[in-house]
Amino acid sequence: MMKRKILIIEDDKHLNETLSDFLSDYFHIESVFDGENGLNRAYENNFDLILLDIKLPKLNGFEVATKIREFSDIPIIFLTSLDSQKDIEQGFLSGGDDYIKKPFSLVELKFRIEAILKRVYNNATKIDIKGYTFDTTSLELFKGDEKIHLKTKELKLLNLLLKHQNEILSKEQIFNEIYNFEETPNELSLRVFISTLRKLGFEIETIKNVGYKLVS
C-alpha cells in the first residue's frame, strides 16, 4: 500500500524529531522548523496532510494555514499548546481541519491523521493512462506504487488535460484553471509545465496560437 506524504511544521526540535520518527513507520515524512519554510515546501510539493504548530518563527501557524488555503485544500491538523476558545476558532477559521492540544498521545495523533486521510481521499476517482494512475480527487500521480511528485500547478494542468483528453484547450482555459485570481498567468511557466509532463511520457500537442491537446 502506498504511503501518504505528510509535512510537519514544528519549531520544537525534540518534538519535530519525535513525530518524524514515530510517523515515518506509517507515512512518508518531511519536516521543517519555521512557518516560512513550511509554506514554501507546501507550495512546491504535493503533500497529503500537514501537521502545523501555531507558535512558529517567521510566520505563525494561523498565517501559514491562511496562505496555504489560497492555493490548496490539503488537510491541516494544528498542534498547539493554545487552548482558548478564541484560539480554537481562529484555527478552524484559518483553514484547519483538526486541532490537537499539546501534550498529546502519538497514537491518538496517528488515529486522527488516518481518519482525515480516509475521509478526504477514499472516494477518489482514478484515471489510468500511459502506464500512470492519476487521482483526480487528491491530484496525485502514480506509476505502479511509486508516487510521482510534481508541482501543484503541474498537477492541476494534468488534471485539466486528462478531463479533456483529445480536446483542444485554449491557453486562457488553462490559465483560469491553474492560476488563482490574484496571480498573473505566465506563458513561459506554462511551457515549462507542459515540458515536464511530456518528459513523463504524456503526448501533448501544441496547437499554434491556440493552446494544447492531450492525446490519449
Salt bridges, closest charged atoms under 4 A:
GLU10 OE1 - LYS102 NZ 3.00
GLU30 OE2 - LYS5 NZ 3.05
GLU30 OE1 - ARG41 NH1 2.79
ASP48 OD1 - ARG4 NH1 3.36
ASP48 OD2 - LYS147 NZ 3.13
ASP53 OD1 - LYS102 NZ 3.08
ASP97 OD1 - ARG69 NH2 3.14
ASP98 OD1 - ARG112 NH1 3.09
GLU108 OE2 - ARG112 NH2 2.77
GLU114 OE2 - LYS110 NZ 2.91
ASP135 OD2 - LYS126 NZ 3.82
GLU140 OE1 - ARG4 NH1 2.56
GLU140 OE2 - LYS147 NZ 3.08
GLU167 OE1 - HIS164 ND1 3.06
GLU183 OE2 - LYS153 NZ 3.14
GLU187 OE2 - LYS171 NZ 2.59
GLU187 OE2 - ARG191 NH2 3.46
GLU203 OE1 - LYS130 NZ 3.96
GLU205 OE1 - LYS213 NZ 3.73
